[in-house]
């Protein structure tokens, strides 16, 4: 929701402008996307997936080129582990 602020122009006329409401909490950025409030759990999940993807990379002999496949496999394993 946006709040309204009254601002005076140089000519003395009042103008109402919208301004963004300050979000309470810490701002975190992951993958270029801003995340607010409650981001600690999401960041923890991403870190877990990132580490597992790296383990899969090392298991494959640290050969480059399949990083996306490693990430998707790590995400799949993470989802299965959470639902079990």
Steps between C-alpha positions, in 0.01 A plus 500: 500500500630847419474805720433853380736786571430870448777687320515872421604609155711807440186694406352430844235253385467177693536174314424157639743228406498132573794355679586143570437377850812395683515126544583383846779249522823436328542512126690207351586436140521156351548441131427867430159489666427705811344300781349654813386362835537133567778465249723310741325170425510555125868593511573192706322284240694657215826452684416133560419451131815687397721279715333181372541617139868555569528149647340360184749700291789350695349151476494533120874565507475881504438516126336821388192532281225334704456758775129550429435126511684482834286784636173339387601163644590666830162681506317175425686319781423788738126493419482122544682522832262773625185305410626173653 
